[in-house]
Amino acid sequence: MKAFLSKMIVVILFINIICVLSSCADADAPVKMSENELDNTVSVGESIQDKEASSSDTGEIVKDDGKLQDIIGNGIEVEIELPKVDLFSRSSVKADFKEFSLEEILRGLSLGKPMEWSQNTESAEGDLIVRAENENGDQITINKNSFGFNTNRANELGAAYGIKTDVFEQQKNNELPFLSREKLKEQVSDIAMEFFPDLSVEQISIEAYTADVMEAAKEEMVRLFGEEGTGDSKSPFKETYSEEDEYYYFEVFFSLEEISVCSDNFVFLDDTNNIGASITGMIDKYGLESFYLNGAFENLSKEPIRKPLAFEEAYQELKDKYEFVYLTGKASIIKAECSWIMLADDSSNILKLEPVWIFVMEQEREGIHRKIKEETIIQIKNGEILL
C-alpha cells in the first residue's frame, strides 16, 4: 500500500510540473487572435482584463456594422471603424537608407543627361549634400535618402499652395485640359515605384490649381497681409494667372504588406528620428515643375515581435491617457488604424519600420475656425506611447 501511494505522489508531482511548464510556454507565445475574437473583444471598448466588466460606466454603444462607439475621459466621443485584424503587423522591419546618385534621379524623372547639369558637394552637420543646376536654372538637391527637384517656374506657381479658399474647395477636383487625372496617376505611380520598389502605392491624392484658384489665393493673402501678400517681403504671386499657369499638385501614399506607411507630414516625433516615405510634386502642361522624395530605403529584413499589442489593449492605453485630461471644446476620436512609422538611427545609417496603432482625435477650439487634429501613437512591440 505504501509503495502504491508513493507511486501516486510521484505521478501527481509529474503532472503538476507539466502543467506549470505548459502555462509558462503559453505566456511567452505571441498573441494571436482570430478576427472573431478581436471583434468580440473590442466591441465593448475594454481591455482583455476588463472585458467581462459592465460597460455602463462609459455609456458606450456598440453597433453591428463594424464600428465602435464610446465616451472616454471627460466627454471625448469615440466613433471609429474597427481595424481589420488581418491588417495587423506582428513584425518590425529593419532597412538601410537608400542614397541616390544624380544619374538615378535624372533617369527616373527624365530630366536629361548628367553632362547638362553642373554639381557641387557640401557638408552639413556631417551629411553630404549634392546640389545640381542646369542652364535653365532648374535645381536638384540630394540629401541622405531624400532629394528635391524644382524649376524657377515652380516658385511662382506654388505660391497658392495650401491657401484653402472657397474657390479652391469648388475647383480642386477639376480635370485640367492638358492631362487627365487618370493618366497622371499612372505616370506618378510608375515614377514612385522606380524609387520605392519595396513598397506599394496605396493612394495618389491630386488637387487642381486653376487660374481662378490662384487668383483667389492671391486676393486672400492681400486681405490678410496687405498688397505685398507676405508682409515686408516681395509677393511671390504673379500679376495675373491664366490657363497657361494651371497645374496639378500630387501626393503619393504608400503601404507595406497592405498596411499604410506614415508620410512625414502626418506624424512628427522629434527632429532627429522620424522620417516617412513620401512623394509630392507639381506638374503642368510643360511637364514636372517640382518633385520631392523623402524616406527612401532598401535591403528590408523582418524582426518578429514577441508579444504584439492587440487593438483592444491599445484602446485601453488611449482611455488611460485621456482619463483625467480636460479639453475645451468638443473632441472626438474619429479614426484608428495600424500603420508603419519610420524611426531612423543616423549614426548607423539604419532605419526601422515599426508597426503602431494610431488614434486620431479631432477637436474644436475657441477662436480657431477649423478643427485641430491630434494623433496618439502606440508601438505594437512594447505598448510605448510615442505621441
N, C-alpha and C positions, 0 to 999 in steps of 0.2 A: 504493500500500500504506500509506504514512504517513497519507494522508488517511483511509483506511478505519479505521485504528487510532485516529485522533483522534476520529472519529465514535463508535466503540465506547466509548471512555473517557467521552465526554460522556453517552452513554446510560446507562452503568453508574452514573455520578455522580447522574444524574437519578433513577434507580430507588432508590438509597440514600437520597436526600433524601426521596422519597415515603414510604419505609419508616419513617424516623425520625419524620416528621410524623404518620404513622398511629399509631405507638406512643404519641406524646405525647397524641394525641386520645383513645386508649383509656384512658390513665392518668387523664385528667381526667373521663371519663364516670362517671355514677353507677353504683354497684354494683347490678346486677340479677341475681337468681338465681332459677331455677325451683324449684318445690317439690322436684323430684327431686334437683337439685344441692344444695340445702340439706340435705336428709335424708342424702344421701351424705356430705356434709362433716361434719356434726355427729354422725353416728352413731358416729364413733370418738373424739369428745370432744377434738378437736385444732383448732388454728388452721389457716388456709389454708396458711401456710408449712410447717406440720408434718404436714399430712395424709398424706403419704407415709411418715412415720416409723413405726416399730413402736410399738404401744401397750402393750407388755409391761411398761413401767416403771410404769404406773398400775394395772395389774391390772384394767382395766375390762372389763365385759361388755356386749355390745350385744344388745338384744332386737329382735324383729321387729314388736313391737306399738306402735311409735312412742315408746318410752321410751329414755332414756339412763341407763346405769349406769356409775359411775366411782368412783375413790377419789382425792381430791386432798389436798394439804397433808399434815399428819400424821394421816392416817386419817379425814378427813371423807368420809363416804359421800355419793354423789350418785345419786339415783334420781328422775328428773323426766320428765314428759311433754314431748316436743319441741314447741316453739311452732309453730303453723301459719304457713307463710311468707306466706300471703295476709293475715294479721293482723300486718302489719309496716309501720309508717308511715315514709314517706320525706319527710315534711314536718313543719315546725314550724307552729304556728298562733298568730297574734297576735290579741288581742282587747282590748276596752275593759271596764273594770269596769262592772257593772250596778248602778246605785243605785236603791233602791226608795223610793217615797213611802208614807206611811201609808195613803192611799186604795187603792193597789195591793195592799197586804198584807191590808187588811180585806176587799177584794173577793175576793182569791184564797183566803182562808181562811174566808169567810162569817162574819165577826166583827162585823157591824153597820155602822152609818154613822159617818163621821168625827166628826159632832157629838156622838156618845155618848162620845167619848174626849177627855180633856184631854192636851195635849202640850207639851213644852218642849224646847229645843235647847241643848246644851252642847258645849264644845270639849274634846277630849282628845288631846294630842300632835299637834295640828294637824288632826285629823279632827273633823268634826261628828257628834255622836251625838244622835239623837232618842229621847226617852222618852215613852211614852204610857200612860195608865191609864184604865180605865173605873170606874164606880161599884161594880162587884163586886170591884175590886182586881186584875183581870186586867191584865197588863203586856206591853208591846211595846217592845223596844229595837232601834233601827235603826242599824247602822254602814255604812261603805262596803262594798258588795256582800255584805252579810250582815244577818240580823235574827233575833230570837228572840221567841217568844210563850210565856207560861206563866200559868196560873191559880194562885190560892192553894192550891187542892187538889193541884196538881201536886207541890208540895214534899213533902207527907207521903206521897203515892203513890210518888214517885220514890226514897224512902229505901232501898228494897230493890234498886234498880237496881245491877247489877254484882256482887252478892254471890252467888257460884256455889255454892249448896248442893246436896246430893243431891236434895232435893225440887224445886229449880229444874230440874235436868237431867231429872227424870222428867216434869215438867209443862210445860216451856217450849213444847212443840208442841201443847198443848191448844187446842181451839177454845172460845172463851167464848160464853155464851148470847146476848149482846146483838148480836153481829156475826160473820159467818163470815170466815174468813181470806181467802177468795177475794174477797169483797165489799170487804174492807179494802184489798186490793191494788189493786183497780180505783179506789177512791176516792183512795188515796195517789198512784197513777200519774197520775191526772188533775190533781191539785194540783201534782205535780212538774213536769209539762210546762207548766203555767202559768208557772212561774218559771224553768225551764231549757228553753226551746223549741228551742235548738240542739243539745241532747243527746238521747240515747235512754235510757230506763230499762232498765238491764241486769238488775237483780235487786232485789227488795224482801225484806229479812230481817224476820221477825216473831217476837217472843218473847212468850209469855203470862205475865203475872204474876197468878197466882191468889191467893186468900186464904191458902192453905197455904204458897205460896212466900214471901209477905210475912211470915208468922208465923215461918217457918224462918229468914229473913234476920235478923229481929229477935233471935231466940234466938242466932244465930251472932255477932252484934255484942255481945250481952251476954256471951257466953262469952269473946270476945276483949278487950273493954274494960270490962266491968262493967255494972251496971244502967243507967247513963246511955247506954250504947251508943256514944258518941263521946267518951269521956274526960270532960273538965271541962264541956263544953257540954251543953245540953239535948238529949235524944234526939229525933231527927226522926220517930220511929215513933209510930203511933197505939197506943192501949192494946190494941185488938183490931181485926182485919180480918175483913170479911165479903164476900159476893158483890158487895155494893154498891161495893166498892173495887177490884174486879178490872179490869185494863186490858191492852192490848197496847202493847208498845214496838216501833216500826218504824224501819228504816234503809233509805235508798234508795241504790243504787249505780248509777252512770251509765256510759255508753260514748259514744264519738265515733268514727264510721266503724267500728263493731264492735270497737273497742279500748277496754279499760277505762280509766276516769279515776280516778286515785287519790283517795280521800277523805282528808280531813285527819287522820283518826285512824289512817291506815295508815302514813304516812311523814312524818317531820319532818326538814327540812334545817337550818333555824335559825328564830329567832323572827321574822324580818323578811321573808323572801322566799318562803315556802312556804304555799300555801293549796290547798284542794281543793274540788271540787264535792261537796256533801253535804247530805242532809236527814235529820234524826232527829226523832222525836216520840212522844207518848203519846196514846192515845185510849181512852175508857171509854164506858159506857152513856150518859153525858151529852154526849159529843162530844169535840173536841180539848181536851186538857189542857196539852199543850206542843207546840211546833213550832220547830225551829231549822234555819236555812238558812245555808250558807256557800259562798263561791266563785262567785257569780253573775257572768256576763259576757255581752257582746253584740258585734256587729259583727266577726265572725270573718273572717280573711283568711289564706290559706296562704302559707308560705315554703318552697319546695323545699329539701331538704338535698342538698348536692353529692355527698358520699360517705358514705352512711349506713352505720353499723356493723352488719354482719351478725351473726347469732346466734353463729356459731362463733368470731368474733373477740371478742365479749363474753364468751363462756365461757372463752376463753384469759385474758382480763383477770381473771376470777374466780379461775382457777387460780393466776395470778401473785400475787394478793392474799393467798391463804391458803398459799402455798408454804412460808413459814417461820413461820407462826403456830401456836403450841401452845395447844390448847384442852383444858381439863379437862372430863371428862365426854363422853359420846357426842354427836357432832354429825352432822347430815345436811342436805344441800341437798334440799329437798322440792318446790320449785316454781320455775319460770322462765316469765316472760311478758313480752310487750311491753305497755307501758302509757303513759298520759299523766300527767305531773305538771304542776302549775301553778307557774310562777315569776313573782312579782309585782314590778313596779317602781313602788313607791308614789309616787315623785316625779313620774312621768309619767302616772299613772293607767292604765298599760298592763300587761297580763299576757301571758305566753307559755305556751302548752301545748306542752311539749317531750316527744317520744317517748323512752322509756327502756327498757332491759332491766332487769328486776327479778328478782333471785335471792333466795329466802327460805331461810334456814338455821334449823334447829330444834336446840336444844342442851339437854342435861340438865346441871344444875349442882348441886353438893353443897349440901344444906341447903335447896333450893328444891323444893317438891313439884309443880312444873309445869314444862313445857318453855318455855325462853326463845326467842323468835323474833328474828332479826336480818336486815335486808334489805341487799343490795348493789345499788346503783342506778347504772347506767351510761348516760350520754347517748348516744343513737344518732347525733347530729350530729357529735360530736367524740371520743367514746370516753372522756370525762372521768368518773371515778368520783365521784359526788356524795355517796355514803354508804357 
